[in-house]
Amino acid sequence: MATRAQRIGQLGERIAATFLRARGCDVIDRNVYAGGGEIDLIVRDGPTVAAAEVRTTTTGRNNVESVDDAKWEAVQRASASLGYRIGRIDIISVSLDTDGAQIRWLRGVE
């Protein structure tokens, strides 16, 4: 059985995928494990294939800052080991509250 945190994370990933599709992206893969790391979403944004790290919170704090060096390196390693040609790495912040979801999409974070 999934923990509360895992269920919140899965919900955030579904919301992020819907958000990206509404903006014309194709979600081509989800929860990809490679190179010792995981990529939440792999999306095609026009001609670019992006690896997206989704950060979900219910606390209202800026969860983009929760991507620490170790997580960033794991996403980069996973991206490098995939068969996809990853053109950039994005972070999608999903903040859940009683009013719904607030979403920030940061493209090409380094």
C-alpha positions in Angstrom: 0.0 0.0 0.0 1.3 3.4 -1.0 2.1 5.9 1.8 0.3 9.3 1.9 3.5 11.0 0.5 3.6 8.5 -2.4 -0.1 9.1 -3.2 0.4 12.9 -3.1 3.4 12.5 -5.4 1.5 10.3 -7.9 -1.4 12.8 -7.9 1.1 15.6 -8.6 2.6 13.7 -11.5 -0.9 13.1 -13.0 -1.7 16.8 -12.6 1.7 17.8 -14.2 1.1 15.5 -17.1 -2.4 17.0 -17.7 -0.9 20.5 -17.4 1.8 19.7 -20.0 -0.7 18.1 -22.4 -2.9 21.2 -22.2 0.1 23.2 -23.3 0.8 21.1 -26.4 3.4 18.6 -25.0 3.3 14.9 -25.5 4.0 12.8 -22.5 6.0 9.9 -23.9 7.0 8.1 -20.7 6.5 8.2 -17.0 8.4 7.0 -13.9 11.5 5.9 -15.9 14.3 4.3 -13.9 17.7 4.5 -15.5 21.3 5.1 -14.5 20.5 4.8 -10.8 17.8 7.5 -10.9 14.2 8.1 -11.8 12.6 10.6 -14.2 9.0 11.4 -13.4 8.0 12.4 -16.9 9.6 12.5 -20.3 7.8 14.9 -22.6 8.1 16.1 -26.2 7.8 19.9 -26.2 7.8 20.8 -29.9 11.1 19.4 -31.3 12.7 19.1 -27.8 12.5 16.0 -25.5 12.6 17.0 -21.9 13.0 15.1 -18.6 10.7 16.6 -16.0 11.1 16.3 -12.3 7.7 16.8 -10.6 7.7 18.2 -7.0 4.4 18.1 -5.2 3.6 19.7 -1.8 0.6 20.4 0.3 2.4 22.9 2.6 2.3 25.8 0.2 6.1 26.3 0.3 8.1 26.6 -2.9 8.9 23.0 -3.6 11.2 23.8 -6.5 13.9 24.4 -3.9 13.4 20.8 -2.6 15.4 19.6 -5.6 18.8 19.1 -3.9 22.1 18.3 -5.5 21.8 14.6 -5.1 18.3 14.5 -6.8 19.5 16.8 -9.6 22.5 14.5 -10.2 20.3 11.4 -10.2 18.0 13.0 -12.8 21.0 14.0 -14.9 22.5 10.5 -14.7 19.1 8.9 -15.7 18.7 11.3 -18.5 22.2 10.6 -19.9 21.6 6.8 -19.8 18.3 6.8 -21.7 17.7 5.9 -25.3 15.9 9.3 -25.6 17.9 12.3 -26.6 17.1 14.6 -23.7 17.4 18.2 -24.7 16.7 19.8 -21.3 15.6 19.1 -17.8 12.5 20.8 -16.4 11.1 21.1 -12.9 7.3 21.2 -12.4 6.1 22.4 -9.0 2.6 21.3 -8.0 1.3 22.9 -4.8 -2.0 21.4 -3.6 -4.5 23.1 -1.3 -8.2 23.5 -0.8 -8.5 25.8 -3.9 -6.9 23.2 -6.2 -3.4 23.1 -7.6 -0.9 25.8 -8.3 1.6 24.8 -11.0 5.0 26.3 -11.9 6.9 25.0 -14.9 10.6 25.8 -15.0 12.1 24.9 -18.3 15.7 24.1 -18.8 16.8 24.3 -15.2 20.6 23.8 -14.7 
